[in-house]
Amino acid sequence: MTLIARTDLDVSPLCLGGNVFGWTANEQESMAVLDAYVEAGGNFIDTAEGYSHWVPGNVGGESETIIGNWLKRRGRRDDVVIATKLKGLSRDSIRQSVEASLRRLRTDHIDLYYAHYDDPDAPQEETAAAFGELVTEGKVRHLAASNFTPDRLAGALRIADELGVARYVALQPHYNLVEREIVEGELAALVAREDLAVFPYYSLASGFLTGKYRTADDLAGRERGDRAGGYLNERGFRVLDALDRVSAAHDAPITTVALAWLLSRPNVLAPIASARSVEQLPALMAAADLKLTEAEVDDLTTASA
């Protein structure tokens, strides 16, 4: 377990993504994954109010509902850290979203509450004050941000400090071996200066970094085929070659190596990865115990440059 700076939240080094719950995993399958994850030592679960609205017949909130039903049936609330996300950042939107998420999650508090996207229409002072109210009221323990530009994130932190309210303690960015530019560019200095915990999403590049997509034929009929197909290029193949080398050296799945590389990066406490089935979990959980050599980290980093 690792403590998130400026919080009392100890989190496991693999955050279980809930985006597949209510999408590629039904409620029974999702609960089996959640049970297996906790039994394997995990305690950090990520979801969002919008998961999984993109599925025909869904409206959003399905993932939170499944997690809430699991929490109720298993009596696991105090054993896990629940993170969820909202979109609109006006005061009214924040108040409505938090109450809806609390109902679906069947809990009285959210451990880590993310602004899923920046909202340029909402004054940052209004957002900071509204989030601060939630923390004061105990509905939310800590705050975080996702998909913010460096300037807007810096502004949000400064305004929270000026108002004397709770500030963001973590960042959830798009970050993996084939998506490095955002985090390792302007955000890098800000993250280091503010000591923000980093929890990357799309840690496995929509499945590309598991090694299962190596030709166009491999993508046929896959839910994330279009996105993963964008990495079938010279750089992507170079990364897969490096992953193959390190994987062979450790007799470890490529998936595990890709996540272990993320864990070697500054301020990354836990990559977020999802599992449709219990069988997919061991390769994810093993990342924390895989110790890459400096040469192996350099090999992967260079290949993905």
Summary of the structure (lengths in Angstrom):
residues: 305
radius of gyration: 18.8
end to end distance: 30.3
largest distance: 54.8
contacts: 1053
relative contact order: 0.13
helix: 49%
strand: 15%
